[in-house]
């Protein structure tokens, strides 16, 4: 683990969080292997951003849940389409569409989770989200 420079955000691997029923949570299985310091960093980030917030009413101002759910639905639909075109001539064009939709909808870790078993799409997603370091996305 490299030291964090003053003014620089600590690096947290996207594996630190998992998604169940569209709600982020700490990935305890992964974090146990990383040690107490990494787990504490992940927990601090999780709490700071209130990642487990689920709006109680439709008028709640925090729209992250709905936006994250929308991105997840896009990713799920793309995964199904990708399975159909993966071995065809349309593969590259479909991969470009995945890139555009992922970039416009956001939620990198949601996309990475949905495509966790597809190295080609994961590699593409890493290049789409600016500032993403491939080193921090290894399994």
C-alpha positions, 0 to 999 in steps of 0.5 A: 500500500503506497502512502497517501499524499496530502490532499490526495484521496485514499485509494479504495479498490472497488472490490471493497463494496458489493451490491445486493438488491441494489444496495451497496454494502461492505464486501466482508469476504474481500476485506477480511483478506485485505486487513484491518486498515483497508477495512477501516478505510472502506468503512469510513468511505461507506459511512461518509458517503452514506452508501446504504441510504435508501430513500423512504419517500419518493420526494427524498432529495438523495436520488443516488439509489434510483440513479444507481438502480437505473445504471444497474438495469442498463448494465444487466441489459447490456450483459444479456446483449453482450452474451448474444453478440460476443462471438459475432461481427457486431461484437466491437460495435456492441462493446462501444455501445456498452462503453458509451452507456456505462460512461453516461450512466456512471456507477463504475462499481455497479458495471464492474460487478455485473461484468465481473466474469467478463475480462474483456468488458471489465478491461474496457470499463476501466478505460472508460472511467477517467482516473481509474487505475487498472492496478486497483481493479485486479481480483 
